[in-house]
Amino acid sequence: MAKKRFKVAAEIKAEIINKIKHNGVSVADAAKQYGISDKCIYNWLGTKASNTISVLEYNRVKKKTNSSNISSEISLSSSVLSKKGASDAKQNRIG
Protein backbone atom coordinates (compact mmCIF):
# COMPACT_ATOMS: atom_id res chain seq x y z
CA MET A 1 0.00 0.00 0.00
CA ALA A 2 1.38 3.42 -0.97
CA LYS A 3 2.11 5.99 1.67
CA LYS A 4 -0.22 8.94 1.87
CA ARG A 5 1.35 12.12 0.54
CA PHE A 6 0.98 15.36 2.41
CA LYS A 7 2.10 18.89 1.74
CA VAL A 8 4.54 20.46 4.15
CA ALA A 9 3.67 24.02 5.14
CA ALA A 10 5.92 26.70 3.64
CA GLU A 11 6.93 27.89 7.12
CA ILE A 12 8.03 24.40 8.16
CA LYS A 13 9.90 23.91 4.87
CA ALA A 14 11.72 27.23 5.39
CA GLU A 15 12.55 26.27 8.97
CA ILE A 16 14.02 22.93 7.89
CA ILE A 17 16.09 24.47 5.11
CA ASN A 18 17.30 27.22 7.45
CA LYS A 19 18.42 24.66 10.06
CA ILE A 20 20.35 22.73 7.42
CA LYS A 21 21.93 25.78 5.80
CA HIS A 22 22.78 27.85 8.85
CA ASN A 23 22.76 25.61 11.92
CA GLY A 24 24.63 22.64 10.50
CA VAL A 25 21.81 20.14 11.05
CA SER A 26 22.20 17.12 8.80
CA VAL A 27 19.51 16.25 6.29
CA ALA A 28 19.00 12.86 7.94
CA ASP A 29 18.51 14.43 11.38
CA ALA A 30 16.07 17.02 10.05
CA ALA A 31 14.12 14.32 8.21
CA LYS A 32 13.80 12.24 11.39
CA GLN A 33 12.86 15.27 13.50
CA TYR A 34 10.08 16.37 11.15
CA GLY A 35 8.95 12.91 10.04
CA ILE A 36 9.60 13.37 6.34
CA SER A 37 11.91 11.61 3.93
CA ASP A 38 15.43 12.82 3.37
CA LYS A 39 14.82 12.55 -0.37
CA CYS A 40 12.11 15.20 -0.03
CA ILE A 41 14.54 17.56 1.72
CA TYR A 42 17.22 16.91 -0.88
CA ASN A 43 14.68 17.87 -3.54
CA TRP A 44 14.03 21.14 -1.71
CA LEU A 45 17.75 21.85 -1.47
CA GLY A 46 18.40 21.02 -5.13
CA THR A 47 17.68 23.54 -7.79
CA LYS A 48 15.94 23.25 -11.10
CA ALA A 49 16.93 26.73 -12.30
CA SER A 50 19.66 27.03 -14.86
CA ASN A 51 22.89 28.92 -14.19
CA THR A 52 22.63 28.40 -10.43
CA ILE A 53 24.02 25.79 -8.09
CA SER A 54 22.25 23.95 -5.32
CA VAL A 55 22.97 24.50 -1.64
CA LEU A 56 24.50 21.03 -1.50
CA GLU A 57 26.90 21.80 -4.34
CA TYR A 58 27.79 25.16 -2.78
CA ASN A 59 28.58 23.52 0.57
CA ARG A 60 30.66 20.81 -1.13
CA VAL A 61 32.74 23.41 -2.96
CA LYS A 62 33.06 25.51 0.19
CA LYS A 63 34.38 22.53 2.18
CA LYS A 64 36.82 21.64 -0.60
CA THR A 65 38.06 25.23 -0.77
CA ASN A 66 38.51 25.44 3.00
CA SER A 67 40.44 22.17 3.11
CA SER A 68 42.70 23.25 0.23
CA ASN A 69 43.32 26.60 1.97
CA ILE A 70 44.30 24.75 5.13
CA SER A 71 46.62 22.48 3.11
CA SER A 72 48.20 25.53 1.48
CA GLU A 73 48.75 27.18 4.86
CA ILE A 74 50.31 24.03 6.29
CA SER A 75 52.56 23.68 3.25
CA LEU A 76 53.61 27.34 3.47
CA SER A 77 54.29 27.07 7.20
CA SER A 78 56.33 23.93 6.64
CA SER A 79 58.32 25.65 3.90
CA VAL A 80 59.03 28.68 6.07
CA LEU A 81 60.12 26.51 8.98
CA SER A 82 62.45 24.40 6.83
CA LYS A 83 64.03 27.54 5.36
CA LYS A 84 64.44 29.00 8.84
CA GLY A 85 66.06 25.75 10.00
CA ALA A 86 68.49 25.83 7.06
CA SER A 87 69.29 29.47 7.77
CA ASP A 88 69.94 28.73 11.46
CA ALA A 89 72.21 25.83 10.56
CA LYS A 90 74.17 28.02 8.14
CA GLN A 91 74.65 30.69 10.83
CA ASN A 92 75.88 28.07 13.31
CA ARG A 93 78.54 26.90 10.83
CA ILE A 94 79.69 30.47 10.17
CA GLY A 95 79.69 31.57 13.82
N, C-alpha and C positions, 0 to 999 in steps of 0.2 A: 504494500500500500504506500502510495506517495505521501511525502510529508506535506502538510498544509503550508502554503506560502503566506507570508504576512509582510506588510510594508513597515519599515522602520521609520519612525518620525524623523523629520529633518533635524530637529534639535539633538536627538540621540545620535544620529549619524555624525553630526558636526562634533559632538562631544567625544565620540570614539576616535574620529580622525585626529582631533586636537590632542588627545592623550597619546596617540601613537607618534604624531609628528613632534610634539613639544615636551612630553613628559617621559619619553623613552619606553612606554609600555609596548610589549611585543604584541603582534597581531594575534597570536595564539591566546595570550592572556586576556586580551580585550574580547575575543570571541567567546571564551568561556564565561567571562564576567557578564556579558550581555546576552548570552544564550543564542548566538547566531554563528553561522559558519565562518571560518577564516577565509574561505574562498570569496564570500560575499564582501568581506572587508578589503581583500586584495583587489576586487573589482572596483570598489570605491576609490582606492588609492591609485589605481591605474588610470591612464588617461586615453581617451579616444581621439583627442584633438591632435591635429598635425602640428609639427614644429614645436612641440613641447615635450618635456620628459615627465615621467611619473615621479611621485614622491619616493618610491622605492629605488628607482634609478638614481635620483638625486642623492639619496642617502648612501647608496653604494659607491658612487663617485666621490662623495665627500669623505667617506671612510678611507678609500684608497688614497686620496690626496693627502689626508692627514698622516697615514702610515708612511707614505713616501717622503713627506716633509720630515717626519721623525727620523727616518733612515738617513736622509740627507744631513740632518743635524748631527747624528751620531757619527757619520762618516767624516764630516768636517771637523768635529771635535777630536776624533781619533787622529786625523791628519795633523791638526795643530799640535796635539800632544806628542806625536812622534817627531815632528820637526823640532819642538822644544827640547825633547830628549836628546836629539842629535846635536843641537846647538849647545846644550849643557855639557855633553861629552866632549865636544870640540874645545870648549873653554877649559875644561879640566886638563886636557892634554897640553894646551898652550901654557896654562898657569902653573 
